[in-house]
Structures are given as structure tokens and as C-alpha cells.
Amino acid sequence: MKNQKKPTLPTKRLHKKNRSKIILLFLLPLMVLILVAAVYFARLYATAQNAVDLSYHTLERENKIEVNPLKETTSILLMGIDDNKSRDLGSARADSLIYLTINPNKHIVNMVSIPRDTYTSIIYEEQLYEKDKINSAYSLGEEQATIESVENLLNVPIHYYATFNFDAFLEIIDALDGIEVDVPITFSEQNAEGIMDQIYLEKGLQTLNGEEALALARTRKIDNDVKRGERQQLLIQAITKKALKVGSITKYSDAITAVGTNMRTDIRFKDMLGIAQTGLDGKYEFESYVFDWTDFELNGASMVEVYPDSLEFISHRLRVSLDLDATDERDEPDFTFQTNGLSTYYSN
């Protein structure tokens, strides 16, 4: 097995002049937010509200922290589920996990992708069930178990969640007539129904439909689990770019409907609007984090171990963004994190 060591550096993006770039905050399942904020048509507003109402699903969370998205830093866990209507797997796992914090006062977004094979404690209803891949938490207790397990892993609270399946990804991109993406390498991949080698993509800049974009987002053949998370964020940027060009209200309505029928969230419509509105009065700065990690085998299965010092550093940065930790030398502008490469689990 090969260790993967790289500096964990926050990537600060330049301030954006166009307020619509706030769409980068919410990624795929929350596209509805920016669409409502950017397009002032009564029909579209009503469509968005109806879609959110259909997708609303609250959880029994005794320790949930209530926040005011207009005034307080808000955290959201985004979950992409390895399932759709036609596959109907039932016990689906979380194919992608993205945790982000949105500070409406300083206009800063912190974001980290959690590798799906991360070996960690699986928590459900405040009980430790086992140690396993983080994506297995969804099979045990869906959003409830995933939220509790991620909170335990990152040592941060989750204020809201949004879960979407394959159909949301496919239908949104198809509603926008595809997205332009620079495919990094020629490869073949299974389609949304799980049939192997049904999608073939050549290297280069091209327009992808929903099935093709999903294949690029999901494939594990061309790099690794961490790079996979980075690819998914690049695809979201491509969706953003295309969404801002689309002029047809019908296309916007189709995209919003696709989100609403293929998403579950505990964010109410008024709170979605509140989050979106925070981007209308200022320019946002983005800081993305990538874990330093290694891989190891356990009972014949490949696992990802996030290096403890990398986990501690990123957790600290997230907690600072939530005003839960005081700043220290790790938050100085010239600080560069470098993992010590010490792991808890060892490969042979």
C-alpha cells in the first residue's frame, strides 16, 4: 500500500464579483437556494417552495443546535447516496460526504470532503456500534447515524443536512442540457443502473450529459478517493457555470423539481432563503481542505486512515470558523500544515 502525503493547505479563491457565485456554497442538492435568490419570477419561487416542502424530512436530534443563518455561522452536511429509483438498493451507502460552514458576517465558506472509505467509529443514537468505513453509517441509520458519525469524527456540530441520490444529479444536468467539463483521462465506467462499461469518455474538454457526468464523479479507476471528492467539486462548478447561462424559466423549474423529488433535508424554505440572502450583500471567500491520509487493509477490505494530525488540524479550522475554538499559530496567514505521517493502523 502507498502512503499519500501532501500538505493540507486551505485554497483561498479570489473574491467573486458576481453575486450568483454564491451557488458554490451549496453544491448540488442546494442549487434551489441560488436559483431562488438569482431569479425573481413568482412561478419559479412557487416551484422552489413546493420542491423544498416535498423534500423536508426532520430528524429526532436531541442535541441539535439551532442557529440563525442570517447572523450565525451555519454548518451543513451534504450526502450523496449510492442509489436511485431504478436500482432501489434499499440499504444504500453514502457515496459522497461534504461538510461545510458558512459565515454570513465574514463571508467565508470552509469546506472539506470526507473520503467514503474513512475508517472511523460508527455512532447511532449516541451509541458506538462498530468501527467501519464512514459510508456504512447510512446503511445502519440513514441520515441520523451519518450525522452522528461525522460529528464524532470531525468534532463539530451539524446544523442542517441535505441528502440527494443519483437521479438528482442526472436530472439536473439533463435539465440544463449538459455541462462542459475537461475530462482528465480516457476511461469507461458503469451507468446509473450499475451495468459495467456502459459509459465511455475520452480525455479532453467536452459537454457531458447527466449519465456521463455521474460516471466522472463516481469513478475510482483514474485516481483515488480523495481526488474523487475534488472532482465532484469541480463538476459542481461546471453545473454552476451552466446554470448561470440558462435563460429559460422552464429549465430552472425542471432543475428545481429534480432536486425536490430526489432530496431529503431538514432545512426549511425560509432558512434556505436566509442562507441564500447572505450572499447578496457581500463577496464570499472559499477555503477548501483536503485530508492527508494513508490506506491499509482490514479483513481483506481496503480502508482509508486520515492521519490524526491532519484530522486535528482541519477539525480545529472548522471549529474556529464556528467560534468553538480560539485561534492560535495554526491560523496565522503564513502557516503551512505538513503531516507527520504517523498512523494508528499499519499496512504490511
C-alpha positions as CSV (number, residue, x, y, z in Angstrom):
1,M,0.0,0.0,0.0
2,K,1.2,3.5,-0.7
3,N,1.0,6.4,1.7
4,Q,-0.4,9.6,0.4
5,K,1.3,12.5,1.9
6,K,0.7,16.1,0.9
7,P,0.4,19.4,2.7
8,T,-3.1,20.1,3.8
9,L,-3.5,23.6,2.5
10,P,-6.6,25.8,2.5
11,T,-7.2,27.0,-1.0
12,K,-8.4,30.7,-1.0
13,R,-10.2,31.6,-4.0
14,L,-10.4,35.2,-5.3
15,H,-13.4,37.2,-4.4
16,K,-16.1,36.9,-7.0
17,K,-17.8,40.0,-8.5
18,N,-20.9,38.2,-9.5
19,R,-23.2,37.6,-6.5
20,S,-24.5,34.4,-8.2
21,K,-21.2,32.7,-7.5
22,I,-22.7,32.0,-4.1
23,I,-24.1,28.9,-5.7
24,L,-20.7,27.3,-4.9
25,L,-21.7,27.3,-1.3
26,F,-24.5,24.8,-1.5
27,L,-23.4,22.4,-4.1
28,L,-25.8,20.1,-6.0
29,P,-28.7,19.4,-3.6
30,L,-29.0,23.1,-2.6
31,M,-29.0,24.6,-6.1
32,V,-32.5,25.6,-5.3
33,L,-31.2,28.3,-3.0
34,I,-29.3,30.3,-5.5
35,L,-31.9,29.8,-8.2
36,V,-34.5,31.4,-5.9
37,A,-32.0,34.2,-5.0
38,A,-31.0,34.9,-8.6
39,V,-34.3,34.7,-10.5
40,Y,-37.2,36.7,-9.3
41,F,-40.1,35.0,-11.0
42,A,-43.2,34.2,-9.0
43,R,-43.6,30.9,-10.8
44,L,-40.1,29.8,-10.0
45,Y,-40.4,30.9,-6.4
46,A,-43.5,28.8,-6.0
47,T,-41.9,25.9,-7.7
48,A,-38.9,26.1,-5.4
49,Q,-41.0,26.3,-2.3
50,N,-43.1,23.3,-3.3
51,A,-39.9,21.3,-4.1
52,V,-38.5,22.1,-0.6
53,D,-41.7,21.3,1.1
54,L,-41.7,17.9,-0.6
55,S,-38.2,17.2,0.4
56,Y,-38.4,18.3,4.0
57,H,-37.6,15.5,6.5
58,T,-36.8,16.2,10.1
59,L,-34.8,14.0,12.4
60,E,-35.1,13.3,16.2
61,R,-31.9,15.0,17.2
62,E,-31.9,15.9,20.9
63,N,-28.6,17.7,20.7
64,K,-29.2,19.7,17.6
65,I,-28.1,23.3,17.9
66,E,-30.4,25.9,16.5
67,V,-28.8,28.8,14.5
68,N,-29.9,31.9,12.7
69,P,-28.4,31.5,9.2
70,L,-28.6,35.3,8.6
71,K,-26.5,36.1,11.6
72,E,-24.6,33.0,12.7
73,T,-22.2,30.6,11.1
74,T,-24.1,27.7,9.8
75,S,-22.9,24.1,9.1
76,I,-24.4,21.7,6.5
77,L,-23.6,18.1,5.8
78,L,-24.2,17.1,2.2
79,M,-24.7,13.4,1.5
80,G,-24.7,11.8,-2.0
81,I,-26.4,8.4,-1.8
82,D,-25.3,5.5,-4.0
83,D,-28.8,4.7,-5.1
84,N,-31.7,5.8,-7.4
85,K,-35.2,4.7,-8.2
86,S,-34.3,2.1,-10.7
87,R,-31.5,0.5,-8.7
88,D,-33.6,0.5,-5.5
89,L,-30.8,-0.8,-3.3
90,G,-32.7,-0.2,-0.1
91,S,-29.6,-0.2,2.2
92,A,-27.7,2.4,0.3
93,R,-24.4,3.8,1.5
94,A,-23.2,7.5,1.4
95,D,-21.2,7.8,-1.8
96,S,-20.0,11.3,-1.0
97,L,-19.9,13.4,2.1
98,I,-19.1,17.1,2.2
99,Y,-19.1,19.2,5.3
100,L,-19.2,23.0,5.0
101,T,-19.6,26.0,7.2
102,I,-21.0,29.4,6.0
103,N,-20.1,32.6,7.9
104,P,-22.6,35.3,6.9
105,N,-20.7,38.0,8.7
106,K,-17.2,37.5,7.4
107,H,-18.4,36.0,4.1
108,I,-16.2,32.9,4.4
109,V,-17.0,29.3,3.5
110,N,-15.0,26.4,4.8
111,M,-15.4,23.1,3.1
112,V,-14.0,19.5,3.4
113,S,-14.8,16.3,1.6
114,I,-14.7,13.1,3.7
115,P,-13.3,10.0,1.9
116,R,-16.1,7.4,1.7
117,D,-13.7,4.6,2.9
118,T,-12.5,6.6,6.0
119,Y,-12.2,4.1,8.9
120,T,-13.9,5.5,12.0
121,S,-16.4,4.9,14.8
122,I,-20.0,4.5,13.6
123,I,-22.3,6.2,16.0
124,Y,-26.1,5.8,16.1
125,E,-28.5,7.1,18.7
126,E,-25.5,8.2,20.8
127,Q,-24.1,4.6,20.9
128,L,-20.9,3.2,19.4
129,Y,-21.9,0.3,17.1
130,E,-18.6,-0.6,15.5
131,K,-15.6,0.8,13.6
132,D,-16.1,0.7,9.8
133,K,-16.0,2.8,6.7
134,I,-17.8,6.1,7.2
135,N,-20.1,5.5,4.3
136,S,-21.6,2.4,6.1
137,A,-23.2,4.6,8.7
138,Y,-26.1,5.4,6.2
139,S,-26.9,1.7,5.9
140,L,-27.2,1.5,9.7
141,G,-29.3,4.5,10.4
142,E,-29.5,6.7,7.3
143,E,-29.0,10.5,8.0
144,Q,-29.2,10.1,11.8
145,A,-26.3,7.7,12.0
146,T,-24.3,9.5,9.3
147,I,-24.7,12.9,11.1
148,E,-23.7,11.4,14.5
149,S,-20.7,9.6,13.0
150,V,-19.4,12.7,11.1
151,E,-19.9,14.9,14.2
152,N,-17.9,12.4,16.2
153,L,-15.1,12.2,13.5
154,L,-14.7,15.9,12.9
155,N,-15.6,17.0,16.5
156,V,-18.0,19.6,15.1
157,P,-21.8,20.2,15.2
158,I,-24.0,19.7,12.1
159,H,-26.8,22.2,12.0
160,Y,-28.5,21.0,8.8
161,Y,-28.2,18.2,6.3
162,A,-29.2,17.6,2.7
163,T,-29.3,14.1,1.1
164,F,-29.5,13.5,-2.6
165,N,-29.5,10.5,-4.9
166,F,-28.2,9.7,-8.4
167,D,-31.4,10.8,-10.0
168,A,-31.0,14.4,-8.7
169,F,-27.6,14.6,-10.3
170,L,-28.7,13.1,-13.6
171,E,-31.9,15.1,-13.9
172,I,-30.4,18.5,-13.0
173,I,-27.6,18.2,-15.6
174,D,-30.0,16.9,-18.2
175,A,-32.4,19.8,-17.4
176,L,-29.6,22.2,-18.2
177,D,-28.8,20.4,-21.5
178,G,-25.4,19.1,-20.1
179,I,-22.3,20.7,-18.7
180,E,-18.9,21.5,-20.1
181,V,-16.1,19.5,-18.4
182,D,-12.4,18.9,-19.1
183,V,-12.2,15.1,-18.7
184,P,-8.7,14.3,-17.3
185,I,-8.3,10.8,-18.8
186,T,-10.0,8.3,-21.2
187,F,-11.9,5.7,-19.2
188,S,-15.0,3.5,-19.1
189,E,-17.5,3.3,-16.2
190,Q,-20.8,1.7,-15.1
191,N,-24.0,3.6,-15.7
192,A,-26.5,4.7,-13.0
193,E,-28.1,1.3,-13.0
194,G,-24.8,-0.4,-12.2
195,I,-24.2,-2.0,-15.6
196,M,-20.5,-2.1,-16.2
197,D,-18.7,-0.3,-19.0
198,Q,-21.8,1.4,-20.4
199,I,-20.2,4.9,-20.2
200,Y,-17.1,5.7,-22.3
201,L,-15.4,9.1,-22.0
202,E,-12.3,10.3,-23.9
203,K,-9.8,12.8,-22.4
204,G,-10.5,16.4,-23.2
205,L,-12.9,19.3,-23.0
206,Q,-16.5,18.3,-23.9
207,T,-20.1,18.5,-23.0
208,L,-21.3,15.8,-20.6
209,N,-24.9,14.6,-20.1
210,G,-26.2,13.5,-16.7
211,E,-25.0,9.9,-17.0
212,E,-21.6,10.9,-18.3
213,A,-21.1,13.5,-15.5
214,L,-22.2,10.9,-12.9
215,A,-19.6,8.4,-14.2
216,L,-16.9,11.0,-13.9
217,A,-18.0,11.9,-10.4
218,R,-18.1,8.3,-9.2
219,T,-15.2,6.5,-11.0
220,R,-12.4,5.2,-8.8
221,K,-10.3,4.0,-11.7
222,I,-8.4,7.1,-12.6
223,D,-7.1,8.3,-9.2
224,N,-8.0,7.9,-5.5
225,D,-10.8,8.5,-3.0
226,V,-9.6,12.0,-2.0
227,K,-9.1,13.1,-5.6
228,R,-12.6,11.8,-6.3
229,G,-14.0,14.3,-3.8
230,E,-12.1,17.1,-5.6
231,R,-13.5,16.0,-9.0
232,Q,-17.0,16.2,-7.6
233,Q,-16.5,19.8,-6.5
234,L,-15.2,20.7,-10.0
235,L,-18.3,19.2,-11.5
236,I,-20.4,21.3,-9.2
237,Q,-18.6,24.4,-10.5
238,A,-19.4,23.3,-14.1
239,I,-23.0,23.0,-13.1
240,T,-22.8,26.4,-11.6
241,K,-21.4,27.9,-14.8
242,K,-24.1,26.4,-16.9
243,A,-26.9,27.3,-14.6
244,L,-25.9,30.9,-14.7
245,K,-26.1,30.9,-18.5
246,V,-29.5,29.2,-18.8
247,G,-32.2,31.7,-19.6
248,S,-35.3,29.5,-19.7
249,I,-37.5,29.5,-16.7
250,T,-38.7,26.1,-17.8
251,K,-35.2,24.7,-17.4
252,Y,-34.8,26.3,-14.0
253,S,-38.1,24.8,-13.0
254,D,-37.1,21.4,-14.2
255,A,-33.8,21.5,-12.3
256,I,-35.5,22.6,-9.1
257,T,-38.2,19.9,-9.4
258,A,-35.4,17.3,-9.9
259,V,-33.8,18.4,-6.6
260,G,-37.1,18.4,-4.7
261,T,-38.1,14.9,-5.8
262,N,-34.7,13.4,-5.2
263,M,-33.6,15.1,-2.0
264,R,-34.3,14.9,1.8
265,T,-33.3,17.8,4.0
266,D,-34.2,19.4,7.4
267,I,-33.7,22.9,6.0
268,R,-37.0,24.8,5.8
269,F,-37.7,27.0,2.9
270,K,-37.4,30.2,4.9
271,D,-34.0,29.1,6.2
272,M,-32.8,28.3,2.7
273,L,-33.7,31.8,1.6
274,G,-31.9,33.2,4.7
275,I,-28.7,31.4,3.7
276,A,-29.0,32.5,0.1
277,Q,-29.6,36.1,1.1
278,T,-26.3,36.2,3.0
279,G,-24.6,36.1,-0.4
280,L,-26.4,39.1,-1.8
281,D,-24.7,41.7,0.3
282,G,-21.1,40.7,0.1
283,K,-18.4,38.7,-1.7
284,Y,-17.6,35.2,-0.3
285,E,-14.2,33.7,0.1
286,F,-13.8,29.9,-0.1
287,E,-11.4,27.7,1.8
288,S,-11.3,24.1,0.8
289,Y,-9.4,21.4,2.8
290,V,-8.1,18.0,1.8
291,F,-7.1,15.4,4.4
292,D,-3.7,13.8,4.5
293,W,-4.2,10.0,4.5
294,T,-2.9,6.5,4.1
295,D,-4.5,3.2,3.2
296,F,-4.5,-0.1,4.9
297,E,-6.3,-3.5,4.7
298,L,-8.6,-4.8,7.4
299,N,-10.1,-8.3,6.9
300,G,-9.4,-8.2,3.2
301,A,-11.1,-4.8,2.7
302,S,-9.2,-1.6,1.8
303,M,-9.6,1.3,4.3
304,V,-8.6,4.9,4.4
305,E,-7.0,6.3,7.5
306,V,-6.9,10.0,7.9
307,Y,-3.7,10.9,9.6
308,P,-4.6,12.0,13.2
309,D,-2.7,15.3,13.0
310,S,-4.4,16.2,9.7
311,L,-7.8,15.4,11.2
312,E,-6.9,17.5,14.3
313,F,-5.8,20.5,12.1
314,I,-8.8,20.5,9.9
315,S,-11.2,20.0,12.8
316,H,-9.5,23.0,14.5
317,R,-10.0,25.2,11.4
318,L,-13.7,24.2,11.2
319,R,-14.2,24.8,14.9
320,V,-12.6,28.2,14.6
321,S,-15.0,29.0,11.8
322,L,-17.8,28.1,14.2
323,D,-16.4,30.1,17.1
324,L,-15.9,26.9,19.1
325,D,-12.0,27.2,19.2
326,A,-9.8,30.1,19.8
327,T,-7.3,31.0,17.1
328,D,-3.6,30.1,17.6
329,E,-0.4,29.8,15.5
330,R,-2.1,27.4,13.1
331,D,-4.4,30.2,12.0
332,E,-1.6,32.6,11.1
333,P,-1.6,33.7,7.4
334,D,1.8,32.2,6.7
335,F,1.1,28.9,8.5
336,T,1.5,25.8,6.3
337,F,0.4,22.4,7.7
338,Q,2.6,19.4,7.0
339,T,1.5,16.0,8.3
340,N,4.0,14.0,10.4
341,G,2.7,10.8,8.7
342,L,2.2,8.9,11.9
343,S,-0.7,6.5,11.7
344,T,-2.7,4.3,14.1
345,Y,-3.2,1.4,11.7
346,Y,-0.3,-0.1,9.8
347,S,-0.1,-1.8,6.3
348,N,2.0,-4.9,5.8
